[in-house]
């Protein structure tokens, strides 16, 4: 009992000290835990700062890559319009260094016309060259054999031979055979030989690049489908952000709408200006004006005298990310205005001549929707305006509506279905159905814009 009374005061005195010791130990633990949490937060913050810096660097790199891609597309578009794509020569040590690229375009059609092509007459416009509706039934169409290569470091050459069947006979002729310079300074280039003129838009393109089976009525009526001749062509493309091209040609003047190779074989002249560029990364455009001036002797349609043909063209392309192969829309139109000052000489009787002074016009507008890499669909409207006086005067103006659907298994093959309603003269219509195939064999250069 006495001993218990002695220990109680001692325990009472020691208790505050013991409690203080436990509290101190607990506070120190909490301090260490808090320090560990702060250290973890600082580590996480450092990681976030590093991730933000990496994301900023990636964004800057993506922006630089986008700017480079835009510049590359602009350069590619300019190069595609200015000169044909030529295969780069192999190293000099190769035995095939200067062997030409060889390609073949196989083309065939089936056509059904409600109006017999032999009875087809177009009001105000005589049928010249390949300006008619084509044959009824199956036909081989026009197939091409092309050879192209760099001649050396300063010249490029191309030869295109066309094979087609006409009146049951197979005919071969040279469509193009020319050389291009590759090293003239200050944006100049020179072409010499036989080539398609640079007037308008479609004229300088081969028919197998068209979105429709046949050419617009204006090309058939004013150029006999396509104007190519022998001569020289000079082009100038200044070094600008905007694509700008000037071209001039001196031509023999043997082919329609010219004829007779007047002025000692320099009977036709052309001038053309084209401009184009990009609008953002998804749209691009090309526009131009051109003129063909020719002195005609013994023209295929009976005309003799001075002819001047003015053309204006415009093309707009839109595609997701600028890639027209994956989809997009192409809108194109061309306008023709022809002035003639001379006379008409009847081919059957040269004594029957009459003045031919007047103007004729033509235009077309087409739109093609590229659904994806395999399919596209298009619509085209053609219109001609005949002269009110002269040997082919007419109060009726021909017109035509055309729709097409094209399937591509790859960039080397296509099958096309085309329907058209043609009104060549007031009292007759021609409803036509075309089924066409095209197959590309071998190496083939890039097409123009």
Secondary structure as UniProt FT lines:
FT   HELIX           2..82
FT   TURN            92..93
FT   TURN            95..98
FT   STRAND          101..113
FT   HELIX           117..119
FT   TURN            123..124
FT   TURN            129..130
FT   STRAND          137..139
FT   STRAND          142..150
FT   STRAND          155..166
FT   TURN            167..168
FT   STRAND          169..181
FT   TURN            186..187
FT   STRAND          188..196
FT   HELIX           202..204
FT   HELIX           207..209
FT   HELIX           217..223
FT   TURN            224..225
FT   STRAND          228..236
FT   STRAND          243..251
FT   TURN            256..257
FT   HELIX           262..265
FT   STRAND          268..279
FT   TURN            280..282
FT   STRAND          283..296
FT   TURN            300..301
FT   STRAND          303..318
FT   HELIX           320..322
FT   TURN            324..325
FT   STRAND          328..345
FT   TURN            347..348
FT   TURN            350..351
FT   STRAND          353..370
FT   STRAND          375..385
FT   TURN            391..392
FT   STRAND          399..410
FT   TURN            411..412
FT   STRAND          413..425
FT   TURN            426..427
FT   STRAND          428..442
//
